[in-house]
């Protein structure tokens, strides 16, 4: 009975958090249109990139569907849309040979795209911070799967926005 009375309050709280997240992002120039432009332009770069292009080409057959999925991912991350479902960690762990160089290069391309497509520096910074956090998390998961727990871990030097 108690959980039934808490449920509407919890849902209202979650919805308020999402609303606030969206408002904060929009206040610094991040909205659906910006997310769409960043994703489209970034993946156009990736597709022609010598390092990353072949990795994506081997795995993505339907670019329209992939772009839609990535837009949903970033709207969820930045705007609190909660529309993305999936397991990015498992997807990235399946790609043999991914390492810090790949993620550093990915971030460099991403940051360049943000500088071109985000109307406000604060929006580009937020977007870039989230991208770096995600890259670091994915790289950590890949290293743990590949190498297990090691007593010493080398210091990462992923680029910052």
Backbone torsions as a table, in degrees:
resi	resn	phi	psi	omega
1	UNK	NA	-42.8	-178.1
2	UNK	-64.3	-39.3	179.0
3	UNK	-65.8	-30.9	178.1
4	UNK	-66.6	-36.4	179.6
5	UNK	-78.6	-26.1	177.7
6	UNK	-79.2	-27.3	-174.5
7	UNK	-56.5	-51.4	178.6
8	UNK	-60.7	-37.4	178.8
9	UNK	-66.5	-40.8	178.3
10	UNK	-64.2	-45.4	179.3
11	UNK	-61.3	-42.7	178.8
12	UNK	-63.0	-39.1	178.2
13	UNK	-63.5	-45.5	178.9
14	UNK	-61.9	-44.7	178.9
15	UNK	-62.3	-38.5	177.6
16	UNK	-66.2	-40.4	176.6
17	UNK	-61.4	-42.8	178.1
18	UNK	-64.1	-42.7	178.9
19	UNK	-60.8	-43.6	180.0
20	UNK	-65.5	-41.4	178.9
21	UNK	-60.8	-45.6	178.6
22	UNK	-61.8	-46.9	-178.9
23	UNK	-61.0	-42.0	179.4
24	UNK	-65.0	-41.2	178.3
25	UNK	-66.4	-44.9	-179.3
26	UNK	-64.0	-32.5	179.2
27	UNK	-64.3	-22.5	178.6
28	UNK	-111.9	21.4	170.7
29	UNK	89.5	11.8	179.3
30	UNK	-102.3	117.3	175.4
31	UNK	-142.1	-175.9	-177.5
32	UNK	-58.2	-40.1	-178.2
33	UNK	-63.6	-40.4	178.3
34	UNK	-66.7	-44.5	177.9
35	UNK	-57.7	-46.1	179.7
36	UNK	-58.6	-47.1	-178.7
37	UNK	-63.8	-44.1	-179.5
38	UNK	-61.8	-49.1	-178.3
39	UNK	-62.4	-47.3	-179.5
40	UNK	-60.5	-48.3	-176.8
41	UNK	-69.7	-41.2	179.9
42	UNK	-61.1	-48.6	-177.8
43	UNK	-72.3	-24.2	171.1
44	UNK	-62.9	-39.8	176.4
45	UNK	-66.5	-46.4	-178.2
46	UNK	-57.5	-42.7	-175.8
47	UNK	-61.9	-27.2	-179.6
48	UNK	-103.9	0.9	-177.5
49	UNK	-76.4	136.8	-177.5
50	UNK	-66.3	-35.3	-178.7
51	UNK	-83.7	-48.5	-173.3
52	UNK	-90.3	-30.2	-177.0
53	UNK	-51.8	-50.6	-179.3
54	UNK	-62.4	-33.0	179.3
55	UNK	-64.2	-45.9	-179.9
56	UNK	-70.9	-41.0	-178.2
57	UNK	-60.1	-33.0	-179.2
58	UNK	-74.0	-15.2	-173.4
59	UNK	-120.3	-23.5	-175.7
60	UNK	-104.9	115.5	176.4
61	UNK	-97.1	-37.1	-177.0
62	UNK	-113.9	94.4	-177.1
63	UNK	-67.1	-32.0	178.4
64	UNK	-61.6	-46.4	179.2
65	UNK	-66.0	-40.8	180.0
66	UNK	-63.5	-44.6	179.6
67	UNK	-63.0	-41.2	177.6
68	UNK	-61.5	-41.2	179.3
69	UNK	-65.2	-42.6	179.9
70	UNK	-68.4	-34.8	175.5
71	UNK	-64.7	-42.7	176.5
72	UNK	-62.9	-38.8	177.2
73	UNK	-59.6	-52.1	-176.4
74	UNK	-69.7	-33.0	174.4
75	UNK	-64.5	-37.9	177.2
76	UNK	-64.9	-45.5	-178.5
77	UNK	-65.3	-47.5	-171.0
78	UNK	-93.8	-32.0	-173.7
79	UNK	-112.1	-2.3	178.5
80	UNK	69.4	28.5	-175.6
81	UNK	-71.2	-21.3	178.6
82	UNK	57.8	28.1	-178.4
83	UNK	-92.8	-15.4	-176.8
84	UNK	-87.2	133.9	169.1
85	UNK	-130.2	144.3	-180.0
86	UNK	152.1	-178.8	-178.1
87	UNK	-131.7	82.6	-179.7
88	UNK	-57.9	-34.4	-179.3
89	UNK	-60.6	-50.0	-178.6
90	UNK	-61.2	-40.6	179.1
91	UNK	-60.3	-45.2	-177.7
92	UNK	-73.7	-32.0	178.4
93	UNK	-66.8	-21.0	179.7
94	UNK	-77.9	-11.2	-176.1
95	UNK	-93.5	107.9	-178.9
96	UNK	-65.2	138.7	172.0
97	UNK	88.8	-3.8	177.9
98	UNK	-64.6	134.5	179.8
99	UNK	-146.4	-173.3	-176.3
100	UNK	-58.0	-36.6	179.8
101	UNK	-60.6	-40.4	178.4
102	UNK	-64.1	-45.2	-178.4
103	UNK	-70.0	-36.8	176.9
104	UNK	-63.4	-42.6	178.8
105	UNK	-66.5	-43.3	176.4
106	UNK	-56.0	-46.8	-180.0
107	UNK	-64.2	-41.1	179.2
108	UNK	-59.9	-44.5	177.3
109	UNK	-64.7	-39.5	-178.9
110	UNK	-65.7	-46.6	179.6
111	UNK	-60.7	-41.4	178.2
112	UNK	-59.8	-43.2	179.1
113	UNK	-64.3	-41.9	179.2
114	UNK	-61.0	-41.9	179.8
115	UNK	-62.1	-32.0	-179.0
116	UNK	-83.5	-30.7	-169.7
117	UNK	-108.5	-18.8	-178.8
118	UNK	-88.9	127.1	-175.8
119	UNK	-71.6	-21.5	-178.9
120	UNK	-127.1	140.7	179.7
121	UNK	-59.1	-38.1	-179.9
122	UNK	-64.0	-35.5	176.5
123	UNK	-67.4	-43.0	177.1
124	UNK	-62.1	-39.3	179.1
125	UNK	-63.7	-46.3	179.1
126	UNK	-61.3	-48.1	179.5
127	UNK	-58.3	-46.1	-179.2
128	UNK	-65.5	-39.4	177.8
129	UNK	-62.6	-42.5	178.9
130	UNK	-65.7	-40.7	178.8
131	UNK	-62.0	-43.4	-179.9
132	UNK	-65.3	-42.3	178.2
133	UNK	-59.8	-43.7	179.7
134	UNK	-66.2	-44.2	178.6
135	UNK	-60.2	-44.0	179.9
136	UNK	-63.4	-42.1	179.2
137	UNK	-64.1	-46.0	179.3
138	UNK	-62.8	-43.5	179.6
139	UNK	-63.4	-40.7	177.0
140	UNK	-60.4	-46.0	178.9
141	UNK	-61.7	-40.7	178.5
142	UNK	-64.6	-45.4	-179.8
143	UNK	-64.6	-40.4	178.8
144	UNK	-64.6	-41.3	178.5
145	UNK	-65.6	-42.6	-175.6
146	UNK	-76.2	-44.9	-170.1
147	UNK	-107.9	-12.8	-174.3
148	UNK	71.0	-170.5	179.0
149	UNK	-80.3	124.0	175.8
150	UNK	-114.1	146.8	-177.9
151	UNK	-64.5	-29.7	178.6
152	UNK	-124.3	138.6	179.8
153	UNK	-121.7	130.1	179.7
154	UNK	-65.0	152.5	179.2
155	UNK	-76.4	134.4	179.0
156	UNK	-83.8	151.4	175.7
157	UNK	-130.5	49.3	175.3
158	UNK	-64.9	139.6	-178.6
159	UNK	-68.4	152.6	173.4
160	UNK	-101.3	156.6	179.3
161	UNK	-63.5	NA	NA
